[in-house]
Amino acid sequence: MPRQYSRTSVSLFSYFMLILGVAAIPVSLCAQPLVIAQVSERPKKDYAHLRPMASYVAERLAAFGFDSAEVKLYRSADDLIRAVKTGEVHWITETPYTAARVIQETGARALAKKWKNGQREYQTLIYTRQESDVRNIEDLVGQSIAFEHPYSFSSYYLPKHILERSGLTLVPLEGSSSMPSRHQVGYVFSRNEKNNALWVDKGIVTAGALNDGDWNNPERVPPNLRKRLKIIYRSEFYPRAFEVATNALSPEAATALQSLLLSLHRPEHEALLDRYEKTEAFAAVQPEDLALLTEMVINAGNEAP
């Protein structure tokens, strides 16, 4: 007579087979790419800068379910923030203001400061032509200034904030040939550093704004051009960039990423750091850095540069 199984026995058997079946699924089928992201107007160049570091980190975070790396580049900070909110991004490398917005608007976490382009910190310079009658930022009333692009901390958010804090009223211009009213300062976007300096030199705009690293870079502001310009304002120094973990990354994985980044030093990891936007080093985030990021968003209000 065939042996009969009780319903309880069959249910337990099915349960254990289900457990064994799940356990037998290869880890690779459950794994996902580690996604690093940034706002970019030069996607080809920025992709090449970010990919090696992303691959290096993904390989070392395999225990957290990552089997590869992916670079995602966005046209604006708003696009980046939307992607973070939908869980598409694990890790962001950004300049202070965009990092501040991501942290404040999505609950992301600052992991480390990044000495991008060899700079631990940088400042904004506002400048004009040597022969110009403009001697200080108050003299810019009724004139025009070129910022680099709408998502630049050092060449838009910060100089615009400085001018407005000084009591000046800024208005966007339709083009570089337009002028504001005599009580306002008009601004346009040059889209890159070299144009910014050239437009000032040629008198297309009265003034420009760049960070000190770009100002001293001969490929962006050639020495023979720089000598025809004069600086009328220097800002305080600010951290160059931040590494940020989003909520799509588990707290344990975020801590592992933070420890890994802070362990990268020259000369041992020189080639990797050079390719990662010429990073000199990473440094721990201090309480004053977090206060600065919070202050940026508060000062900007609802404005999204």
C-alpha positions as CSV (number, residue, x, y, z in Angstrom):
1,M,0.0,0.0,0.0
2,P,1.5,3.4,-0.9
3,R,2.7,5.6,1.9
4,Q,0.5,8.6,2.6
5,Y,1.9,12.1,3.5
6,S,-0.1,14.4,5.7
7,R,-0.8,17.9,4.6
8,T,1.6,19.2,7.3
9,S,4.4,17.0,6.0
10,V,3.9,18.2,2.4
11,S,3.7,21.8,3.5
12,L,7.0,21.6,5.5
13,F,8.6,19.8,2.6
14,S,7.6,22.5,0.1
15,Y,8.8,25.2,2.5
16,F,12.3,23.7,2.9
17,M,12.5,23.1,-0.9
18,L,11.6,26.8,-1.4
19,I,14.3,27.9,1.0
20,L,16.9,25.6,-0.7
21,G,15.8,26.9,-4.1
22,V,16.3,30.6,-3.0
23,A,19.7,29.7,-1.5
24,A,20.7,28.0,-4.7
25,I,20.1,31.1,-6.8
26,P,23.5,32.5,-7.9
27,V,24.5,35.7,-6.2
28,S,25.1,37.3,-9.6
29,L,21.4,37.1,-10.3
30,C,20.7,39.3,-7.3
31,A,23.6,41.7,-7.8
32,Q,23.3,45.2,-9.2
33,P,25.6,47.9,-10.6
34,L,26.9,50.5,-8.2
35,V,25.7,53.9,-9.7
36,I,27.8,57.0,-9.4
37,A,26.3,60.3,-10.6
38,Q,27.1,63.9,-11.3
39,V,25.7,67.0,-13.1
40,S,27.6,67.4,-16.3
41,E,27.7,69.5,-19.4
42,R,30.7,67.5,-20.8
43,P,29.4,63.9,-20.5
44,K,32.1,62.2,-22.6
45,K,34.9,63.8,-20.6
46,D,33.2,63.4,-17.2
47,Y,32.3,59.7,-17.9
48,A,36.0,59.0,-18.5
49,H,36.9,60.7,-15.2
50,L,34.4,58.8,-13.1
51,R,34.4,55.3,-14.6
52,P,37.7,54.0,-13.2
53,M,37.0,55.0,-9.6
54,A,33.4,53.6,-9.9
55,S,34.7,50.2,-11.1
56,Y,37.4,50.1,-8.4
57,V,34.9,50.8,-5.7
58,A,32.2,48.4,-7.0
59,E,34.7,45.6,-7.0
60,R,35.5,46.2,-3.4
61,L,31.9,46.5,-2.4
62,A,30.9,43.2,-3.9
63,A,29.9,41.9,-0.5
64,F,27.0,44.5,-0.5
65,G,25.6,43.1,-3.8
66,F,27.4,45.1,-6.4
67,D,28.9,43.3,-9.4
68,S,29.7,46.2,-11.7
69,A,29.7,50.0,-11.9
70,E,27.6,52.5,-13.9
71,V,28.1,56.2,-14.4
72,K,25.0,58.4,-14.8
73,L,25.3,62.0,-15.8
74,Y,22.5,64.6,-15.6
75,R,21.9,67.9,-17.3
76,S,20.8,69.7,-14.1
77,A,20.8,69.4,-10.3
78,D,17.0,69.1,-10.5
79,D,17.4,66.0,-12.7
80,L,20.0,64.5,-10.4
81,I,17.8,65.1,-7.4
82,R,14.8,63.4,-9.1
83,A,17.0,60.4,-9.8
84,V,18.2,60.2,-6.2
85,K,14.6,60.3,-4.9
86,T,13.6,57.4,-7.2
87,G,16.6,55.3,-6.0
88,E,18.5,55.3,-9.3
89,V,21.7,56.6,-7.8
90,H,23.9,55.3,-4.9
91,W,26.8,57.7,-4.8
92,I,27.4,61.3,-5.9
93,T,30.5,63.4,-6.4
94,E,29.7,67.1,-6.6
95,T,30.6,70.7,-5.8
96,P,29.3,72.2,-2.6
97,Y,26.0,73.7,-3.6
98,T,24.7,70.7,-5.6
99,A,25.9,68.4,-2.8
100,A,24.1,70.7,-0.3
101,R,20.8,70.5,-2.2
102,V,21.0,66.7,-2.6
103,I,21.6,66.3,1.1
104,Q,18.9,68.7,2.2
105,E,16.3,67.6,-0.3
106,T,16.8,63.8,-0.2
107,G,18.3,63.0,3.2
108,A,21.6,61.9,1.6
109,R,24.8,61.7,3.6
110,A,28.1,63.5,3.1
111,L,30.9,61.0,3.3
112,A,34.1,62.8,2.5
113,K,35.6,66.0,1.1
114,K,37.3,65.7,-2.2
115,W,40.4,67.7,-3.2
116,K,39.3,67.9,-6.8
117,N,41.8,69.2,-9.4
118,G,44.4,69.2,-6.6
119,Q,42.5,71.8,-4.6
120,R,41.5,71.2,-1.0
121,E,39.5,74.4,-1.1
122,Y,38.8,77.2,-3.6
123,Q,37.5,80.7,-3.8
124,T,35.6,82.8,-6.3
125,L,37.2,85.6,-8.1
126,I,35.3,88.5,-9.7
127,Y,37.3,90.3,-12.3
128,T,37.2,92.9,-15.1
129,R,39.6,94.5,-17.7
130,Q,42.7,96.3,-16.4
131,E,41.7,99.5,-18.0
132,S,38.1,99.3,-16.7
133,D,36.7,102.0,-14.4
134,V,35.1,99.3,-12.3
135,R,37.1,99.0,-9.1
136,N,34.8,97.1,-6.8
137,I,31.6,95.0,-7.1
138,E,29.4,98.1,-6.3
139,D,30.6,99.6,-9.6
140,L,28.9,96.8,-11.5
141,V,25.5,98.5,-11.2
142,G,24.2,99.1,-14.7
143,Q,26.8,96.6,-16.1
144,S,26.9,93.0,-17.1
145,I,28.7,89.9,-15.7
146,A,29.4,86.5,-17.1
147,F,28.9,83.4,-15.0
148,E,30.0,80.0,-16.2
149,H,26.8,77.9,-16.2
150,P,23.7,77.6,-14.0
151,Y,25.0,74.7,-11.8
152,S,28.4,76.1,-11.0
153,F,29.0,76.8,-7.3
154,S,32.1,79.0,-7.8
155,S,31.0,80.7,-11.0
156,Y,27.3,81.2,-10.4
157,Y,25.8,80.4,-7.0
158,L,28.5,82.0,-4.9
159,P,29.3,85.2,-6.9
160,K,25.6,85.8,-7.4
161,H,25.0,85.4,-3.7
162,I,27.9,87.8,-3.0
163,L,26.5,90.5,-5.3
164,E,23.0,90.2,-3.9
165,R,24.3,90.2,-0.3
166,S,26.0,93.5,-1.2
167,G,22.6,95.0,-2.1
168,L,22.8,94.6,-5.9
169,T,19.8,93.4,-7.9
170,L,20.7,90.8,-10.5
171,V,18.6,90.0,-13.6
172,P,19.2,87.5,-16.4
173,L,19.9,89.0,-19.8
174,E,18.6,87.6,-23.1
175,G,22.0,87.6,-24.6
176,S,25.6,88.8,-24.2
177,S,24.8,92.0,-26.2
178,S,21.9,93.0,-23.9
179,M,22.3,95.4,-21.0
180,P,20.3,95.8,-17.8
181,S,18.7,99.0,-16.5
182,R,21.0,101.4,-14.7
183,H,19.9,100.2,-11.3
184,Q,20.6,96.5,-12.0
185,V,23.4,94.1,-12.8
186,G,22.7,91.8,-15.8
187,Y,24.2,88.3,-16.1
188,V,24.7,85.8,-18.9
189,F,26.4,82.3,-19.0
190,S,29.6,81.8,-20.9
191,R,29.3,78.0,-20.7
192,N,33.1,77.5,-20.1
193,E,36.0,79.1,-18.4
194,K,37.9,80.2,-21.5
195,N,34.8,82.0,-22.9
196,N,34.3,83.7,-19.5
197,A,37.8,85.3,-19.7
198,L,37.6,86.1,-23.4
199,W,34.2,87.8,-23.1
200,V,35.6,90.1,-20.5
201,D,38.8,90.8,-22.4
202,K,36.8,91.7,-25.6
203,G,34.4,93.9,-23.7
204,I,31.4,91.7,-24.4
205,V,30.6,91.8,-20.7
206,T,32.0,94.1,-18.0
207,A,33.0,91.4,-15.5
208,G,33.4,87.7,-15.1
209,A,33.5,85.2,-12.3
210,L,35.8,82.1,-12.0
211,N,37.4,80.1,-9.2
212,D,41.1,80.6,-8.5
213,G,42.0,77.2,-9.8
214,D,40.6,78.0,-13.3
215,W,42.1,81.5,-13.1
216,N,45.6,80.1,-12.6
217,N,45.2,77.3,-15.1
218,P,47.0,78.4,-18.3
219,E,44.8,76.2,-20.5
220,R,41.7,78.0,-19.3
221,V,43.0,81.5,-18.8
222,P,46.2,81.9,-20.8
223,P,48.8,84.1,-19.1
224,N,48.9,86.7,-21.9
225,L,45.1,87.1,-21.4
226,R,45.2,87.1,-17.6
227,K,47.7,90.0,-17.5
228,R,45.0,92.2,-19.3
229,L,42.5,91.5,-16.5
230,K,42.3,92.6,-12.8
231,I,40.6,91.0,-9.8
232,I,38.1,93.2,-8.0
233,Y,36.8,90.7,-5.4
234,R,38.0,87.5,-3.7
235,S,35.6,85.4,-1.7
236,E,36.3,83.2,1.3
237,F,37.6,79.7,0.7
238,Y,35.2,76.8,0.4
239,P,35.7,73.0,0.2
240,R,36.3,72.0,-3.4
241,A,33.9,69.0,-3.6
242,F,32.0,66.4,-1.6
243,E,31.4,62.6,-1.9
244,V,27.8,61.8,-1.0
245,A,25.9,58.6,-0.4
246,T,22.2,58.4,-1.2
247,N,19.6,56.4,0.6
248,A,19.7,53.8,-2.1
249,L,23.0,52.7,-0.5
250,S,22.6,50.8,2.8
251,P,24.1,52.5,5.9
252,E,26.6,49.6,6.1
253,A,27.6,50.0,2.4
254,A,27.8,53.8,2.8
255,T,30.2,53.4,5.8
256,A,32.3,50.9,3.7
257,L,32.4,53.4,0.8
258,Q,33.5,56.2,3.2
259,S,36.3,54.1,4.7
260,L,37.5,53.0,1.3
261,L,37.6,56.6,-0.1
262,L,39.5,57.8,3.0
263,S,42.0,55.0,2.6
264,L,43.1,56.1,-0.8
265,H,46.4,57.9,-0.7
266,R,49.3,59.0,-2.9
267,P,51.6,57.6,-4.2
268,E,50.0,54.1,-3.7
269,H,46.8,55.1,-5.5
270,E,48.2,57.9,-7.6
271,A,47.0,56.7,-11.0
272,L,43.4,56.1,-9.8
273,L,43.2,59.4,-8.0
274,D,44.6,61.3,-11.0
275,R,41.9,59.8,-13.3
276,Y,39.2,60.7,-10.8
277,E,39.1,64.4,-11.6
278,K,42.7,64.8,-10.6
279,T,41.9,64.2,-6.9
280,E,44.8,64.9,-4.6
281,A,43.2,63.3,-1.6
282,F,40.0,62.7,0.4
283,A,39.4,64.2,3.9
284,A,36.9,63.6,6.6
285,V,33.8,65.8,6.8
286,Q,33.8,68.0,9.8
287,P,30.8,69.5,11.7
288,E,31.6,73.0,10.2
289,D,31.4,71.5,6.7
290,L,27.9,70.1,7.4
291,A,26.9,73.5,8.9
292,L,28.2,75.2,5.7
293,L,26.1,72.8,3.5
294,T,23.0,73.6,5.5
295,E,23.7,77.3,5.4
296,M,24.0,77.3,1.6
297,V,20.5,75.9,1.1
298,I,19.0,78.3,3.7
299,N,20.7,81.3,2.1
300,A,19.5,80.3,-1.4
301,G,15.9,79.8,-0.3
302,N,14.0,78.2,-3.1
303,E,16.3,79.3,-5.8
304,A,17.9,76.5,-7.8
305,P,20.9,77.7,-9.7
